[in-house]
Amino acid sequence: MSRRTPDALFGTRMSTHRITRSAAAVAVGVAVIAAATAAPSAADADPRVVQVSGVNPQPECSVGAGQDPAFPATRDWDQEPSLAVSPRNPSHLQAAWMQGYSDGITAARSEDGGRSWTVSAVPILDCTKTHSTIDPWLAIGPNTTSEGETTYLSVVTTTAASGTTATVGAIPDTDLVVLRSYDGGTTWSSTPRKLDHAGDVEAIDGSLVVTDPVRPGRAWARWSKVNLLTLATDEFVATTADGFEHWSTALLPASPVGTVALGTQLAVGPDGCVAAVSAVIPQTQFNKMTMQRPSVTGPTDLYVTTSTNGTDWTPQRKVANADSARFANISLAADGSGRVKVAWTRLSGPGVQPMLMSSTDTGRTWTTPAPAGPPVLSAPFLANSDILAAPTVVLPVGDGPTVALYDHRNDDATSHSTGEPPHVTDIWLRKQINGVWTEQHVLGPFDGTTGPAGNGSVCESDCVAAASILGDYWGGVALPHGQVGVTVVTTNPTPDSPHNTDVFFARSIRARG
């Protein structure tokens, strides 16, 4: 399983403005990447793309609760999809995403490998108490019984501000909570487990949850906490050994002085080892990104720490440079055998280059980063000004990795005003078989600029408009016969669509090696 990752930046999230990305149209085909920029032909079309989201299954909160009145279109956005597959039954899939941008969490389940979906509401948002719910993340693992499974759902919730510090007293309080389902996401625990709380000058962002592939009832959750005055950031991990009831929390080792670790991803190995991989940038660069100042440039390095018990962690160590000029989000996939892949996108001449770094021992040792296929002649797909969005990486059983990415290779810069971001966006799958990369067109073209964007609420006079926030929190899972499934968000071009953006599930074609 893998997820995009993510972390959007804290300052923009506190007023339900986000830093993220989007997609729509069905044309799926396979092409060997001899000419990576060639679009698939109509003859290669495949119908294995399904719209998952639709009419919202739960009531919307009033303006001022889950929605900023300055952004009325948030009612029409479905965002941040997570995806999980049952380790015992690959036909059983579950998804979760933000309804109305932060108005609640919607869940969906499929019993036929993603061909059809049943949608339901997650009963976590009480509009009289909870202002919004964001950052959903799903994981499925064996529970403490001999046969059953547990679905874990981690979410960040916001409530009324309780702080008294004048400069940030209006910022909502935030909590990191985990819900549990024993029936595949149909019903959820009535009382979520609150793993952390932040108020006044602190805020929580970026939830994540993973399960142990071998040990029943064991799971890990991860989140970030930032001081809104100093912008100092800490990363936390909590673990449960009894399937949800009790959790112990540990502070991850700090990254080097003067840096910030963001978007930390977790991988669990067969021996119980857990690896935490982070994108680390200078504190000054993080400060500028949080305030959304223009020309936010600087390096991104990848650091790793490991633990065998979830409490004691090795010191942070640098394992690679992801990009020397921009902040690069990362995505991670682990198959439970010790195999781990980390994916990101770096600038490469006039285009971008998807990258991969590998481990076969749950993060203890790593290969040198390598290209995931050839570069793409495209403007970078940005989560926000100067932030490179991550691709999603998936590890099919017995096969090479698959990387899913958004790009703008088909955009014509002369078709829109100078200085505007690229309008034309597509989604692709790249799969490596016997050392050869193939490419499959998934969705597009669509206009990514019509999706949600975030203008930071803690900006000063030099704020800049955020790029379209499509692509944040999109998931991938391994399916039988070397296939993969991914959840993506697209702007929807059909005038009768219930939303401006919707969640889609795409199932890959089995490329032959």
C-alpha positions, 0 to 999 in steps of 0.5 A: 500500500502507499499514499501520497503524501503529503503534508500540506502546510499548517498555516493554510489549513487552520482556516480550511484553506489547503495546499493540495491538487485534482482530475477527469475523462476516461481514456486508458492505454498502455505504451512502452516509454520509448516516447514517453510524451506520446498519448495513448491511442483511442484503440487502447481505451479501457473502461476500468475507471470508476467514479466513486464519489457522488451525492454527499451522504451526510449533511453539510455544516453551516457556513463558518463551521466546515467552510470558509464563506470566502470560498463558497465553491468548497461545497463542490469539492471532494478531496484527499482520497485514501485507499486500502485493500484487505490483506486477506481478500484483494477484492475488498477495497475501502476508500475515504475522502474529505466531503465538501473540502472539509465538511466531513469524511465519506467512506466507500467500500468495494467487494469486487476489486473496485468495479463498484462502490457503496458510499457511506458517511463516517460519523465523526463530524458534529457541526455543533462541536467539530468545525471540520475533518481533514487528512483521512488515512485508511489501513486494514490489518488482522485483528486480535481474533483468528479470522477478522480484520480491523479497518483503522481511519485516522483523521484530524478534527478541528473544534472551537478555538480555546487559546488565549494568545492574542495573535493566534487565539482565533485558530481552531483547536485540532485533534488527531483521532483514530476510528475503528471498523470491524465490518469493512467500513460499514460501521465505525467505533462510536468513540474515536481514540484521541491520540493528541490535542493542540490548542492556542499556539499549536496545530496538528496536521497530516494524519497517517495510519499503517498496520503490521502485516503479521502481528494481529492488532498492531497498528501505528499512527503518525502526525505533525504538530507545529507551533504557530508562532515559531513554526517549530515542528515535531513528528509523533508516532503512536502504536497499539498492540491490542487492536485500537483500545490503548496507544502509546506515543513517541516523539520521533528523533529531531532532524538536524538543527535548523531543519524541519521534517515533513510528510513522514511516511511509515513502513512496517516489516515482517520482523516488526521493524518500522521505518519512518522516512521524512522530507527534510528542508531548512527551517527558513524554507518552511517558514516561507512556504507556510507564509506562501511567499514567492520564490520559496526555493531550497533543498529537500533531503530524505532522512530515515529513522527506524524502530523495533518497538515503536517507542525507541528510534534510531537517530535520524540519518540522511539517505538521499537528496531529493531535490536541490531547488524545491520542496519535494513531497514523498510517497512510500510503498511497502509490501510487508516483506521488507521491500520499501519504495519511496517516490518523489519528483525532482526538477530535470532541465526543462522538465521533471523526473520521477524518482525512486529509492529502494530498501529490502530490509525495511529502511535499514539500508537503501539503494541510490535513487534512480529515475522511474522512467525517462524525464517528462517534458512538462512544467512541474505539478505543484502542490503550492508555490514551489512545492513539488507534488509527489507521485504515488508508488505501489508495489505489486506482488512479485512485480516491479513498482508502479508509479502514478503521477499527474503532469502537464505535458499536454498543456500549451503555454500559449493558450493562456496568459503569461504567468498562469499555471498550466491548465491541461493536466493528465494522470499516468501510470508507469510500471517497471517490468523486467527492467523496462518502464511502460506507461499507461494513460489513466485520466485526462486531459482536464483543467487542473486550475478549476479545482480547489486552491488555497490562499493561506490565512496566515499570509502577510502582504507578500502572499501568492495564490496557491496552485491547484491542490489536486493530488494531495492524499491519493492512494494506491494498492496492489491487486492480483495478477500484477495489477494496481488500483489508485484513487485520484481526484479530478476536476469534473467536466460534466455539467450535471456532476454533483461536484466540481471535483470527484474521486475516481478509482482506476485499475491498471491494465496488466502489462506483459513483460 
